[in-house]
C-alpha cells in the first residue's frame, strides 16, 4: 500500500468558496432559465400575429416548416 501525504477531504476554504458560488450562481441561473423560457413561449404566441401585421413569410421569420 502506498502512503499519501494529502488529505482525502477538501479544505474548509474550498468548501466555503463552493458554497458561496452556489448561493450566488444557482438563483441567477434559475432566473435566466425562466426568462429564456418565457421569451421563447412569447415569441411562439406572437408569431402568427406578427407575420400577418408585418407581411413576412416563415422564411423571413427564420422558422422551418
PDBQT receptor file of N, H, CA, C and O in Angstrom, charges set to zero:
ATOM      1  N   UNK A   1       0.837  -1.174   0.000  1.00  0.00    +0.000 N 
ATOM      2  CA  UNK A   1       0.000   0.000   0.000  1.00  0.00    +0.000 C 
ATOM      3  C   UNK A   1       0.885   1.241   0.000  1.00  0.00    +0.000 C 
ATOM      4  O   UNK A   1       1.864   1.318   0.741  1.00  0.00    +0.000 OA
ATOM      5  N   UNK A   2       0.526   2.214  -0.844  1.00  0.00    +0.000 N 
ATOM      6  H   UNK A   2      -0.270   2.151  -1.446  1.00  0.00    +0.000 HD
ATOM      7  CA  UNK A   2       1.306   3.433  -0.960  1.00  0.00    +0.000 C 
ATOM      8  C   UNK A   2       0.708   4.487  -0.046  1.00  0.00    +0.000 C 
ATOM      9  O   UNK A   2      -0.493   4.751  -0.094  1.00  0.00    +0.000 OA
ATOM     10  N   UNK A   3       1.536   5.079   0.773  1.00  0.00    +0.000 N 
ATOM     11  H   UNK A   3       2.512   4.864   0.811  1.00  0.00    +0.000 HD
ATOM     12  CA  UNK A   3       1.063   6.123   1.684  1.00  0.00    +0.000 C 
ATOM     13  C   UNK A   3       0.977   7.451   0.942  1.00  0.00    +0.000 C 
ATOM     14  O   UNK A   3       1.829   7.768   0.112  1.00  0.00    +0.000 OA
ATOM     15  N   UNK A   4      -0.045   8.211   1.247  1.00  0.00    +0.000 N 
ATOM     16  H   UNK A   4      -0.737   7.953   1.922  1.00  0.00    +0.000 HD
ATOM     17  CA  UNK A   4      -0.184   9.533   0.628  1.00  0.00    +0.000 C 
ATOM     18  C   UNK A   4      -0.071  10.608   1.697  1.00  0.00    +0.000 C 
ATOM     19  O   UNK A   4      -0.441  10.394   2.852  1.00  0.00    +0.000 OA
ATOM     20  N   UNK A   5       0.436  11.744   1.309  1.00  0.00    +0.000 N 
ATOM     21  H   UNK A   5       0.737  11.918   0.371  1.00  0.00    +0.000 HD
ATOM     22  CA  UNK A   5       0.634  12.837   2.252  1.00  0.00    +0.000 C 
ATOM     23  C   UNK A   5      -0.505  13.844   2.253  1.00  0.00    +0.000 C 
ATOM     24  O   UNK A   5      -0.515  14.753   3.083  1.00  0.00    +0.000 OA
ATOM     25  N   UNK A   6      -1.460  13.707   1.348  1.00  0.00    +0.000 N 
ATOM     26  H   UNK A   6      -1.452  12.968   0.674  1.00  0.00    +0.000 HD
ATOM     27  CA  UNK A   6      -2.554  14.674   1.288  1.00  0.00    +0.000 C 
ATOM     28  C   UNK A   6      -3.803  14.107   1.931  1.00  0.00    +0.000 C 
ATOM     29  O   UNK A   6      -3.971  12.892   2.035  1.00  0.00    +0.000 OA
ATOM     30  N   UNK A   7      -4.670  14.998   2.357  1.00  0.00    +0.000 N 
ATOM     31  H   UNK A   7      -4.534  15.985   2.272  1.00  0.00    +0.000 HD
ATOM     32  CA  UNK A   7      -5.945  14.592   2.965  1.00  0.00    +0.000 C 
ATOM     33  C   UNK A   7      -6.920  14.182   1.876  1.00  0.00    +0.000 C 
ATOM     34  O   UNK A   7      -6.861  14.690   0.756  1.00  0.00    +0.000 OA
ATOM     35  N   UNK A   8      -7.802  13.275   2.202  1.00  0.00    +0.000 N 
ATOM     36  H   UNK A   8      -7.850  12.862   3.111  1.00  0.00    +0.000 HD
ATOM     37  CA  UNK A   8      -8.819  12.853   1.245  1.00  0.00    +0.000 C 
ATOM     38  C   UNK A   8      -9.983  13.834   1.185  1.00  0.00    +0.000 C 
ATOM     39  O   UNK A   8     -10.729  13.840   0.206  1.00  0.00    +0.000 OA
ATOM     40  N   UNK A   9     -10.152  14.657   2.206  1.00  0.00    +0.000 N 
ATOM     41  H   UNK A   9      -9.546  14.652   3.001  1.00  0.00    +0.000 HD
ATOM     42  CA  UNK A   9     -11.248  15.625   2.209  1.00  0.00    +0.000 C 
ATOM     43  C   UNK A   9     -10.737  16.985   1.741  1.00  0.00    +0.000 C 
ATOM     44  O   UNK A   9      -9.600  17.357   2.032  1.00  0.00    +0.000 OA
ATOM     45  N   UNK A  10     -11.577  17.728   1.016  1.00  0.00    +0.000 N 
ATOM     46  H   UNK A  10     -12.500  17.427   0.779  1.00  0.00    +0.000 HD
ATOM     47  CA  UNK A  10     -11.164  19.054   0.558  1.00  0.00    +0.000 C 
ATOM     48  C   UNK A  10     -11.033  20.020   1.736  1.00  0.00    +0.000 C 
ATOM     49  O   UNK A  10     -11.583  19.781   2.811  1.00  0.00    +0.000 OA
ATOM     50  N   UNK A  11     -10.321  21.079   1.525  1.00  0.00    +0.000 N 
ATOM     51  H   UNK A  11      -9.874  21.273   0.651  1.00  0.00    +0.000 HD
ATOM     52  CA  UNK A  11     -10.093  22.042   2.598  1.00  0.00    +0.000 C 
ATOM     53  C   UNK A  11     -11.379  22.806   2.919  1.00  0.00    +0.000 C 
ATOM     54  O   UNK A  11     -12.254  22.937   2.063  1.00  0.00    +0.000 OA
ATOM     55  N   UNK A  12     -11.494  23.303   4.134  1.00  0.00    +0.000 N 
ATOM     56  H   UNK A  12     -10.783  23.196   4.830  1.00  0.00    +0.000 HD
ATOM     57  CA  UNK A  12     -12.685  24.085   4.501  1.00  0.00    +0.000 C 
ATOM     58  C   UNK A  12     -12.810  25.359   3.661  1.00  0.00    +0.000 C 
ATOM     59  O   UNK A  12     -13.921  25.816   3.394  1.00  0.00    +0.000 OA
ATOM     60  N   UNK A  13     -11.690  25.928   3.248  1.00  0.00    +0.000 N 
ATOM     61  H   UNK A  13     -10.787  25.557   3.465  1.00  0.00    +0.000 HD
ATOM     62  CA  UNK A  13     -11.721  27.125   2.417  1.00  0.00    +0.000 C 
ATOM     63  C   UNK A  13     -12.366  26.825   1.063  1.00  0.00    +0.000 C 
ATOM     64  O   UNK A  13     -13.149  27.623   0.550  1.00  0.00    +0.000 OA
ATOM     65  N   UNK A  14     -12.030  25.674   0.496  1.00  0.00    +0.000 N 
ATOM     66  H   UNK A  14     -11.394  25.026   0.913  1.00  0.00    +0.000 HD
ATOM     67  CA  UNK A  14     -12.624  25.270  -0.772  1.00  0.00    +0.000 C 
ATOM     68  C   UNK A  14     -14.119  25.006  -0.613  1.00  0.00    +0.000 C 
ATOM     69  O   UNK A  14     -14.915  25.392  -1.469  1.00  0.00    +0.000 OA
ATOM     70  N   UNK A  15     -14.495  24.357   0.471  1.00  0.00    +0.000 N 
ATOM     71  H   UNK A  15     -13.848  24.044   1.166  1.00  0.00    +0.000 HD
ATOM     72  CA  UNK A  15     -15.918  24.107   0.732  1.00  0.00    +0.000 C 
ATOM     73  C   UNK A  15     -16.694  25.417   0.855  1.00  0.00    +0.000 C 
ATOM     74  O   UNK A  15     -17.802  25.531   0.332  1.00  0.00    +0.000 OA
ATOM     75  N   UNK A  16     -16.121  26.397   1.537  1.00  0.00    +0.000 N 
ATOM     76  H   UNK A  16     -15.220  26.304   1.961  1.00  0.00    +0.000 HD
ATOM     77  CA  UNK A  16     -16.787  27.687   1.699  1.00  0.00    +0.000 C 
ATOM     78  C   UNK A  16     -16.905  28.420   0.361  1.00  0.00    +0.000 C 
ATOM     79  O   UNK A  16     -17.929  29.044   0.083  1.00  0.00    +0.000 OA
ATOM     80  N   UNK A  17     -15.860  28.346  -0.464  1.00  0.00    +0.000 N 
ATOM     81  H   UNK A  17     -15.028  27.839  -0.238  1.00  0.00    +0.000 HD
ATOM     82  CA  UNK A  17     -15.895  29.006  -1.772  1.00  0.00    +0.000 C 
ATOM     83  C   UNK A  17     -16.947  28.376  -2.681  1.00  0.00    +0.000 C 
ATOM     84  O   UNK A  17     -17.665  29.084  -3.387  1.00  0.00    +0.000 OA
ATOM     85  N   UNK A  18     -17.036  27.070  -2.662  1.00  0.00    +0.000 N 
ATOM     86  H   UNK A  18     -16.453  26.495  -2.088  1.00  0.00    +0.000 HD
ATOM     87  CA  UNK A  18     -18.033  26.377  -3.483  1.00  0.00    +0.000 C 
ATOM     88  C   UNK A  18     -19.438  26.702  -2.984  1.00  0.00    +0.000 C 
ATOM     89  O   UNK A  18     -20.347  26.904  -3.789  1.00  0.00    +0.000 OA
ATOM     90  N   UNK A  19     -19.623  26.755  -1.681  1.00  0.00    +0.000 N 
ATOM     91  H   UNK A  19     -18.885  26.592  -1.027  1.00  0.00    +0.000 HD
ATOM     92  CA  UNK A  19     -20.924  27.109  -1.115  1.00  0.00    +0.000 C 
ATOM     93  C   UNK A  19     -21.350  28.517  -1.492  1.00  0.00    +0.000 C 
ATOM     94  O   UNK A  19     -22.511  28.752  -1.826  1.00  0.00    +0.000 OA
ATOM     95  N   UNK A  20     -20.408  29.455  -1.439  1.00  0.00    +0.000 N 
ATOM     96  H   UNK A  20     -19.465  29.264  -1.168  1.00  0.00    +0.000 HD
ATOM     97  CA  UNK A  20     -20.729  30.831  -1.836  1.00  0.00    +0.000 C 
ATOM     98  C   UNK A  20     -21.070  30.909  -3.320  1.00  0.00    +0.000 C 
ATOM     99  O   UNK A  20     -22.004  31.611  -3.708  1.00  0.00    +0.000 OA
ATOM    100  N   UNK A  21     -20.327  30.200  -4.139  1.00  0.00    +0.000 N 
ATOM    101  H   UNK A  21     -19.569  29.630  -3.823  1.00  0.00    +0.000 HD
ATOM    102  CA  UNK A  21     -20.592  30.210  -5.580  1.00  0.00    +0.000 C 
ATOM    103  C   UNK A  21     -21.985  29.646  -5.858  1.00  0.00    +0.000 C 
ATOM    104  O   UNK A  21     -22.722  30.178  -6.689  1.00  0.00    +0.000 OA
ATOM    105  N   UNK A  22     -22.333  28.590  -5.172  1.00  0.00    +0.000 N 
ATOM    106  H   UNK A  22     -21.735  28.158  -4.498  1.00  0.00    +0.000 HD
ATOM    107  CA  UNK A  22     -23.673  28.009  -5.360  1.00  0.00    +0.000 C 
ATOM    108  C   UNK A  22     -24.757  28.983  -4.938  1.00  0.00    +0.000 C 
ATOM    109  O   UNK A  22     -25.757  29.138  -5.639  1.00  0.00    +0.000 OA
ATOM    110  N   UNK A  23     -24.573  29.640  -3.801  1.00  0.00    +0.000 N 
ATOM    111  H   UNK A  23     -23.761  29.514  -3.232  1.00  0.00    +0.000 HD
ATOM    112  CA  UNK A  23     -25.590  30.575  -3.307  1.00  0.00    +0.000 C 
ATOM    113  C   UNK A  23     -25.777  31.756  -4.246  1.00  0.00    +0.000 C 
ATOM    114  O   UNK A  23     -26.878  32.298  -4.342  1.00  0.00    +0.000 OA
ATOM    115  N   UNK A  24     -24.737  32.155  -4.929  1.00  0.00    +0.000 N 
ATOM    116  H   UNK A  24     -23.843  31.715  -4.851  1.00  0.00    +0.000 HD
ATOM    117  CA  UNK A  24     -24.840  33.303  -5.829  1.00  0.00    +0.000 C 
ATOM    118  C   UNK A  24     -25.227  32.902  -7.248  1.00  0.00    +0.000 C 
ATOM    119  O   UNK A  24     -25.983  33.620  -7.902  1.00  0.00    +0.000 OA
ATOM    120  N   UNK A  25     -24.731  31.786  -7.729  1.00  0.00    +0.000 N 
ATOM    121  H   UNK A  25     -24.116  31.202  -7.198  1.00  0.00    +0.000 HD
ATOM    122  CA  UNK A  25     -24.947  31.405  -9.123  1.00  0.00    +0.000 C 
ATOM    123  C   UNK A  25     -26.259  30.674  -9.372  1.00  0.00    +0.000 C 
ATOM    124  O   UNK A  25     -26.924  30.940 -10.374  1.00  0.00    +0.000 OA
ATOM    125  N   UNK A  26     -26.641  29.781  -8.509  1.00  0.00    +0.000 N 
ATOM    126  H   UNK A  26     -26.101  29.565  -7.695  1.00  0.00    +0.000 HD
ATOM    127  CA  UNK A  26     -27.831  28.967  -8.754  1.00  0.00    +0.000 C 
ATOM    128  C   UNK A  26     -29.096  29.821  -8.875  1.00  0.00    +0.000 C 
ATOM    129  O   UNK A  26     -29.854  29.616  -9.823  1.00  0.00    +0.000 OA
ATOM    130  N   UNK A  27     -29.367  30.767  -7.968  1.00  0.00    +0.000 N 
ATOM    131  H   UNK A  27     -28.752  30.934  -7.198  1.00  0.00    +0.000 HD
ATOM    132  CA  UNK A  27     -30.569  31.595  -8.163  1.00  0.00    +0.000 C 
ATOM    133  C   UNK A  27     -30.518  32.413  -9.451  1.00  0.00    +0.000 C 
ATOM    134  O   UNK A  27     -31.529  32.546 -10.141  1.00  0.00    +0.000 OA
ATOM    135  N   UNK A  28     -29.349  32.962  -9.779  1.00  0.00    +0.000 N 
ATOM    136  H   UNK A  28     -28.528  32.854  -9.218  1.00  0.00    +0.000 HD
ATOM    137  CA  UNK A  28     -29.206  33.747 -11.002  1.00  0.00    +0.000 C 
ATOM    138  C   UNK A  28     -29.438  32.878 -12.236  1.00  0.00    +0.000 C 
ATOM    139  O   UNK A  28     -30.147  33.290 -13.154  1.00  0.00    +0.000 OA
ATOM    140  N   UNK A  29     -28.857  31.692 -12.270  1.00  0.00    +0.000 N 
ATOM    141  H   UNK A  29     -28.282  31.357 -11.525  1.00  0.00    +0.000 HD
ATOM    142  CA  UNK A  29     -29.043  30.798 -13.412  1.00  0.00    +0.000 C 
ATOM    143  C   UNK A  29     -30.485  30.330 -13.525  1.00  0.00    +0.000 C 
ATOM    144  O   UNK A  29     -30.992  30.180 -14.637  1.00  0.00    +0.000 OA
ATOM    145  N   UNK A  30     -31.147  30.098 -12.421  1.00  0.00    +0.000 N 
ATOM    146  H   UNK A  30     -30.735  30.219 -11.518  1.00  0.00    +0.000 HD
ATOM    147  CA  UNK A  30     -32.559  29.715 -12.444  1.00  0.00    +0.000 C 
ATOM    148  C   UNK A  30     -33.418  30.848 -13.003  1.00  0.00    +0.000 C 
ATOM    149  O   UNK A  30     -34.326  30.602 -13.797  1.00  0.00    +0.000 OA
ATOM    150  N   UNK A  31     -33.141  32.071 -12.599  1.00  0.00    +0.000 N 
ATOM    151  H   UNK A  31     -32.403  32.270 -11.955  1.00  0.00    +0.000 HD
ATOM    152  CA  UNK A  31     -33.860  33.224 -13.124  1.00  0.00    +0.000 C 
ATOM    153  C   UNK A  31     -33.640  33.367 -14.628  1.00  0.00    +0.000 C 
ATOM    154  O   UNK A  31     -34.588  33.632 -15.368  1.00  0.00    +0.000 OA
ATOM    155  N   UNK A  32     -32.413  33.196 -15.083  1.00  0.00    +0.000 N 
ATOM    156  H   UNK A  32     -31.643  32.981 -14.483  1.00  0.00    +0.000 HD
ATOM    157  CA  UNK A  32     -32.128  33.297 -16.520  1.00  0.00    +0.000 C 
ATOM    158  C   UNK A  32     -32.836  32.193 -17.309  1.00  0.00    +0.000 C 
ATOM    159  O   UNK A  32     -33.304  32.429 -18.423  1.00  0.00    +0.000 OA
ATOM    160  N   UNK A  33     -32.915  30.994 -16.736  1.00  0.00    +0.000 N 
ATOM    161  H   UNK A  33     -32.535  30.802 -15.832  1.00  0.00    +0.000 HD
ATOM    162  CA  UNK A  33     -33.616  29.894 -17.391  1.00  0.00    +0.000 C 
ATOM    163  C   UNK A  33     -35.101  30.218 -17.548  1.00  0.00    +0.000 C 
ATOM    164  O   UNK A  33     -35.682  29.983 -18.607  1.00  0.00    +0.000 OA
ATOM    165  N   UNK A  34     -35.711  30.754 -16.498  1.00  0.00    +0.000 N 
ATOM    166  H   UNK A  34     -35.239  30.945 -15.638  1.00  0.00    +0.000 HD
ATOM    167  CA  UNK A  34     -37.139  31.099 -16.551  1.00  0.00    +0.000 C 
ATOM    168  C   UNK A  34     -37.382  32.205 -17.568  1.00  0.00    +0.000 C 
ATOM    169  O   UNK A  34     -38.338  32.133 -18.340  1.00  0.00    +0.000 OA
ATOM    170  N   UNK A  35     -36.533  33.226 -17.580  1.00  0.00    +0.000 N 
ATOM    171  H   UNK A  35     -35.756  33.285 -16.953  1.00  0.00    +0.000 HD
ATOM    172  CA  UNK A  35     -36.693  34.314 -18.548  1.00  0.00    +0.000 C 
ATOM    173  C   UNK A  35     -36.531  33.819 -19.984  1.00  0.00    +0.000 C 
ATOM    174  O   UNK A  35     -37.270  34.250 -20.869  1.00  0.00    +0.000 OA
ATOM    175  N   UNK A  36     -35.588  32.930 -20.225  1.00  0.00    +0.000 N 
ATOM    176  H   UNK A  36     -34.988  32.579 -19.506  1.00  0.00    +0.000 HD
ATOM    177  CA  UNK A  36     -35.402  32.376 -21.565  1.00  0.00    +0.000 C 
ATOM    178  C   UNK A  36     -36.627  31.564 -21.990  1.00  0.00    +0.000 C 
ATOM    179  O   UNK A  36     -37.047  31.628 -23.145  1.00  0.00    +0.000 OA
ATOM    180  N   UNK A  37     -37.196  30.805 -21.060  1.00  0.00    +0.000 N 
ATOM    181  H   UNK A  37     -36.855  30.752 -20.121  1.00  0.00    +0.000 HD
ATOM    182  CA  UNK A  37     -38.391  30.023 -21.364  1.00  0.00    +0.000 C 
ATOM    183  C   UNK A  37     -39.558  30.934 -21.708  1.00  0.00    +0.000 C 
ATOM    184  O   UNK A  37     -40.264  30.693 -22.687  1.00  0.00    +0.000 OA
ATOM    185  N   UNK A  38     -39.770  31.983 -20.908  1.00  0.00    +0.000 N 
ATOM    186  H   UNK A  38     -39.197  32.178 -20.112  1.00  0.00    +0.000 HD
ATOM    187  CA  UNK A  38     -40.868  32.918 -21.167  1.00  0.00    +0.000 C 
ATOM    188  C   UNK A  38     -40.672  33.643 -22.491  1.00  0.00    +0.000 C 
ATOM    189  O   UNK A  38     -41.633  33.861 -23.229  1.00  0.00    +0.000 OA
ATOM    190  N   UNK A  39     -39.452  34.010 -22.789  1.00  0.00    +0.000 N 
ATOM    191  H   UNK A  39     -38.672  33.833 -22.190  1.00  0.00    +0.000 HD
ATOM    192  CA  UNK A  39     -39.174  34.682 -24.048  1.00  0.00    +0.000 C 
ATOM    193  C   UNK A  39     -39.500  33.765 -25.222  1.00  0.00    +0.000 C 
ATOM    194  O   UNK A  39     -40.113  34.195 -26.199  1.00  0.00    +0.000 OA
ATOM    195  N   UNK A  40     -39.095  32.517 -25.129  1.00  0.00    +0.000 N 
ATOM    196  H   UNK A  40     -38.597  32.168 -24.336  1.00  0.00    +0.000 HD
ATOM    197  CA  UNK A  40     -39.360  31.547 -26.202  1.00  0.00    +0.000 C 
ATOM    198  C   UNK A  40     -40.856  31.323 -26.360  1.00  0.00    +0.000 C 
ATOM    199  O   UNK A  40     -41.353  31.244 -27.484  1.00  0.00    +0.000 OA
ATOM    200  N   UNK A  41     -41.575  31.220 -25.256  1.00  0.00    +0.000 N 
ATOM    201  H   UNK A  41     -41.171  31.285 -24.344  1.00  0.00    +0.000 HD
ATOM    202  CA  UNK A  41     -43.024  30.996 -25.312  1.00  0.00    +0.000 C 
ATOM    203  C   UNK A  41     -43.738  32.211 -25.897  1.00  0.00    +0.000 C 
ATOM    204  O   UNK A  41     -44.652  32.057 -26.706  1.00  0.00    +0.000 OA
ATOM    205  N   UNK A  42     -43.337  33.404 -25.502  1.00  0.00    +0.000 N 
ATOM    206  H   UNK A  42     -42.594  33.529 -24.844  1.00  0.00    +0.000 HD
ATOM    207  CA  UNK A  42     -43.986  34.612 -26.014  1.00  0.00    +0.000 C 
ATOM    208  C   UNK A  42     -43.757  34.782 -27.510  1.00  0.00    +0.000 C 
ATOM    209  O   UNK A  42     -44.662  35.214 -28.224  1.00  0.00    +0.000 OA
ATOM    210  N   UNK A  43     -42.586  34.455 -27.988  1.00  0.00    +0.000 N 
ATOM    211  H   UNK A  43     -41.851  34.104 -27.408  1.00  0.00    +0.000 HD
ATOM    212  CA  UNK A  43     -42.314  34.544 -29.425  1.00  0.00    +0.000 C 
ATOM    213  C   UNK A  43     -43.197  33.550 -30.178  1.00  0.00    +0.000 C 
ATOM    214  O   UNK A  43     -43.696  33.851 -31.262  1.00  0.00    +0.000 OA
ATOM    215  N   UNK A  44     -43.384  32.380 -29.605  1.00  0.00    +0.000 N 
ATOM    216  H   UNK A  44     -42.979  32.136 -28.724  1.00  0.00    +0.000 HD
ATOM    217  CA  UNK A  44     -44.247  31.387 -30.235  1.00  0.00    +0.000 C 
ATOM    218  C   UNK A  44     -45.691  31.854 -30.339  1.00  0.00    +0.000 C 
ATOM    219  O   UNK A  44     -46.348  31.619 -31.354  1.00  0.00    +0.000 OA
ATOM    220  N   UNK A  45     -46.189  32.511 -29.300  1.00  0.00    +0.000 N 
ATOM    221  H   UNK A  45     -45.655  32.701 -28.476  1.00  0.00    +0.000 HD
ATOM    222  CA  UNK A  45     -47.563  33.013 -29.322  1.00  0.00    +0.000 C 
ATOM    223  C   UNK A  45     -47.729  34.194 -30.265  1.00  0.00    +0.000 C 
ATOM    224  O   UNK A  45     -48.772  34.339 -30.902  1.00  0.00    +0.000 OA
ATOM    225  N   UNK A  46     -46.728  35.023 -30.356  1.00  0.00    +0.000 N 
ATOM    226  H   UNK A  46     -45.880  34.905 -29.839  1.00  0.00    +0.000 HD
ATOM    227  CA  UNK A  46     -46.829  36.246 -31.145  1.00  0.00    +0.000 C 
ATOM    228  C   UNK A  46     -46.482  36.042 -32.620  1.00  0.00    +0.000 C 
ATOM    229  O   UNK A  46     -46.665  36.953 -33.428  1.00  0.00    +0.000 OA
ATOM    230  N   UNK A  47     -45.991  34.873 -32.974  1.00  0.00    +0.000 N 
ATOM    231  H   UNK A  47     -45.843  34.133 -32.319  1.00  0.00    +0.000 HD
ATOM    232  CA  UNK A  47     -45.510  34.636 -34.337  1.00  0.00    +0.000 C 
ATOM    233  C   UNK A  47     -46.575  34.917 -35.392  1.00  0.00    +0.000 C 
ATOM    234  O   UNK A  47     -46.330  35.670 -36.334  1.00  0.00    +0.000 OA
ATOM    235  N   UNK A  48     -47.727  34.332 -35.245  1.00  0.00    +0.000 N 
ATOM    236  H   UNK A  48     -47.927  33.720 -34.479  1.00  0.00    +0.000 HD
ATOM    237  CA  UNK A  48     -48.755  34.464 -36.272  1.00  0.00    +0.000 C 
ATOM    238  C   UNK A  48     -49.222  35.911 -36.420  1.00  0.00    +0.000 C 
ATOM    239  O   UNK A  48     -49.334  36.407 -37.541  1.00  0.00    +0.000 OA
ATOM    240  N   UNK A  49     -49.492  36.583 -35.327  1.00  0.00    +0.000 N 
ATOM    241  H   UNK A  49     -49.401  36.180 -34.416  1.00  0.00    +0.000 HD
ATOM    242  CA  UNK A  49     -49.941  37.977 -35.392  1.00  0.00    +0.000 C 
ATOM    243  C   UNK A  49     -48.852  38.863 -35.988  1.00  0.00    +0.000 C 
ATOM    244  O   UNK A  49     -49.144  39.785 -36.750  1.00  0.00    +0.000 OA
ATOM    245  N   UNK A  50     -47.607  38.586 -35.641  1.00  0.00    +0.000 N 
ATOM    246  H   UNK A  50     -47.369  37.838 -35.022  1.00  0.00    +0.000 HD
ATOM    247  CA  UNK A  50     -46.506  39.384 -36.176  1.00  0.00    +0.000 C 
ATOM    248  C   UNK A  50     -46.356  39.172 -37.678  1.00  0.00    +0.000 C 
ATOM    249  O   UNK A  50     -46.128  40.128 -38.420  1.00  0.00    +0.000 OA
ATOM    250  N   UNK A  51     -46.482  37.935 -38.127  1.00  0.00    +0.000 N 
ATOM    251  H   UNK A  51     -46.667  37.159 -37.524  1.00  0.00    +0.000 HD
ATOM    252  CA  UNK A  51     -46.360  37.647 -39.554  1.00  0.00    +0.000 C 
ATOM    253  C   UNK A  51     -47.471  38.332 -40.345  1.00  0.00    +0.000 C 
ATOM    254  O   UNK A  51     -47.219  38.839 -41.438  1.00  0.00    +0.000 OA
ATOM    255  N   UNK A  52     -48.683  38.356 -39.821  1.00  0.00    +0.000 N 
ATOM    256  H   UNK A  52     -48.887  37.944 -38.933  1.00  0.00    +0.000 HD
ATOM    257  CA  UNK A  52     -49.801  38.992 -40.514  1.00  0.00    +0.000 C 
ATOM    258  C   UNK A  52     -49.607  40.507 -40.564  1.00  0.00    +0.000 C 
ATOM    259  O   UNK A  52     -49.789  41.119 -41.617  1.00  0.00    +0.000 OA
ATOM    260  N   UNK A  53     -49.248  41.101 -39.459  1.00  0.00    +0.000 N 
ATOM    261  H   UNK A  53     -49.101  40.603 -38.604  1.00  0.00    +0.000 HD
ATOM    262  CA  UNK A  53     -49.125  42.558 -39.424  1.00  0.00    +0.000 C 
ATOM    263  C   UNK A  53     -47.903  43.066 -40.179  1.00  0.00    +0.000 C 
ATOM    264  O   UNK A  53     -47.945  44.158 -40.745  1.00  0.00    +0.000 OA
ATOM    265  N   UNK A  54     -46.818  42.299 -40.201  1.00  0.00    +0.000 N 
ATOM    266  H   UNK A  54     -46.784  41.411 -39.742  1.00  0.00    +0.000 HD
ATOM    267  CA  UNK A  54     -45.592  42.740 -40.874  1.00  0.00    +0.000 C 
ATOM    268  C   UNK A  54     -45.495  42.194 -42.299  1.00  0.00    +0.000 C 
ATOM    269  O   UNK A  54     -44.579  42.556 -43.037  1.00  0.00    +0.000 OA
ATOM    270  N   UNK A  55     -46.427  41.329 -42.692  1.00  0.00    +0.000 N 
ATOM    271  H   UNK A  55     -47.171  41.034 -42.093  1.00  0.00    +0.000 HD
ATOM    272  CA  UNK A  55     -46.445  40.725 -44.026  1.00  0.00    +0.000 C 
ATOM    273  C   UNK A  55     -45.122  40.020 -44.352  1.00  0.00    +0.000 C 
ATOM    274  O   UNK A  55     -44.501  40.280 -45.384  1.00  0.00    +0.000 OA
ATOM    275  N   UNK A  56     -44.707  39.126 -43.451  1.00  0.00    +0.000 N 
ATOM    276  H   UNK A  56     -45.211  38.915 -42.613  1.00  0.00    +0.000 HD
ATOM    277  CA  UNK A  56     -43.479  38.369 -43.690  1.00  0.00    +0.000 C 
ATOM    278  C   UNK A  56     -43.808  36.883 -43.747  1.00  0.00    +0.000 C 
ATOM    279  O   UNK A  56     -44.802  36.428 -43.182  1.00  0.00    +0.000 OA
ATOM    280  N   UNK A  57     -42.961  36.144 -44.434  1.00  0.00    +0.000 N 
ATOM    281  H   UNK A  57     -42.153  36.514 -44.893  1.00  0.00    +0.000 HD
ATOM    282  CA  UNK A  57     -43.162  34.697 -44.582  1.00  0.00    +0.000 C 
ATOM    283  C   UNK A  57     -42.466  33.945 -43.452  1.00  0.00    +0.000 C 
ATOM    284  O   UNK A  57     -41.772  34.524 -42.615  1.00  0.00    +0.000 OA
ATOM    285  N   UNK A  58     -42.680  32.627 -43.464  1.00  0.00    +0.000 N 
ATOM    286  H   UNK A  58     -43.243  32.156 -44.143  1.00  0.00    +0.000 HD
ATOM    287  CA  UNK A  58     -41.996  31.786 -42.490  1.00  0.00    +0.000 C 
ATOM    288  C   UNK A  58     -40.483  31.868 -42.665  1.00  0.00    +0.000 C 
ATOM    289  O   UNK A  58     -39.741  31.885 -41.683  1.00  0.00    +0.000 OA
ATOM    290  N   UNK A  59     -40.033  31.918 -43.895  1.00  0.00    +0.000 N 
ATOM    291  H   UNK A  59     -40.635  31.904 -44.693  1.00  0.00    +0.000 HD
ATOM    292  CA  UNK A  59     -38.586  32.000 -44.152  1.00  0.00    +0.000 C 
ATOM    293  C   UNK A  59     -38.018  33.302 -43.597  1.00  0.00    +0.000 C 
ATOM    294  O   UNK A  59     -36.923  33.311 -43.037  1.00  0.00    +0.000 OA
ATOM    295  N   UNK A  60     -38.744  34.387 -43.747  1.00  0.00    +0.000 N 
ATOM    296  H   UNK A  60     -39.634  34.380 -44.202  1.00  0.00    +0.000 HD
ATOM    297  CA  UNK A  60     -38.270  35.672 -43.228  1.00  0.00    +0.000 C 
ATOM    298  C   UNK A  60     -38.281  35.667 -41.698  1.00  0.00    +0.000 C 
ATOM    299  O   UNK A  60     -37.459  36.330 -41.066  1.00  0.00    +0.000 OA
ATOM    300  N   UNK A  61     -39.190  34.938 -41.123  1.00  0.00    +0.000 N 
ATOM    301  H   UNK A  61     -39.858  34.399 -41.636  1.00  0.00    +0.000 HD
ATOM    302  CA  UNK A  61     -39.266  34.828 -39.658  1.00  0.00    +0.000 C 
ATOM    303  C   UNK A  61     -38.197  33.883 -39.136  1.00  0.00    +0.000 C 
ATOM    304  O   UNK A  61     -37.997  33.774 -37.927  1.00  0.00    +0.000 OA
ATOM    305  N   UNK A  62     -37.507  33.195 -40.048  1.00  0.00    +0.000 N 
ATOM    306  H   UNK A  62     -37.669  33.283 -41.031  1.00  0.00    +0.000 HD
ATOM    307  CA  UNK A  62     -36.444  32.236 -39.698  1.00  0.00    +0.000 C 
ATOM    308  C   UNK A  62     -37.013  31.024 -38.966  1.00  0.00    +0.000 C 
ATOM    309  O   UNK A  62     -36.473  30.568 -37.958  1.00  0.00    +0.000 OA
ATOM    310  N   UNK A  63     -38.101  30.527 -39.498  1.00  0.00    +0.000 N 
ATOM    311  H   UNK A  63     -38.539  30.897 -40.318  1.00  0.00    +0.000 HD
ATOM    312  CA  UNK A  63     -38.748  29.368 -38.902  1.00  0.00    +0.000 C 
ATOM    313  C   UNK A  63     -38.817  28.272 -39.955  1.00  0.00    +0.000 C 
ATOM    314  O   UNK A  63     -39.214  28.536 -41.090  1.00  0.00    +0.000 OA
ATOM    315  N   UNK A  64     -38.447  27.073 -39.610  1.00  0.00    +0.000 N 
ATOM    316  H   UNK A  64     -38.125  26.859 -38.688  1.00  0.00    +0.000 HD
ATOM    317  CA  UNK A  64     -38.529  25.974 -40.579  1.00  0.00    +0.000 C 
ATOM    318  C   UNK A  64     -39.904  25.329 -40.520  1.00  0.00    +0.000 C 
ATOM    319  O   UNK A  64     -40.450  25.108 -39.439  1.00  0.00    +0.000 OA
ATOM    320  N   UNK A  65     -40.448  25.034 -41.664  1.00  0.00    +0.000 N 
ATOM    321  H   UNK A  65     -40.004  25.213 -42.542  1.00  0.00    +0.000 HD
ATOM    322  CA  UNK A  65     -41.785  24.430 -41.725  1.00  0.00    +0.000 C 
ATOM    323  C   UNK A  65     -41.706  22.940 -41.834  1.00  0.00    +0.000 C 
ATOM    324  O   UNK A  65     -42.738  22.270 -41.897  1.00  0.00    +0.000 OA
TER     325      UNK A  65
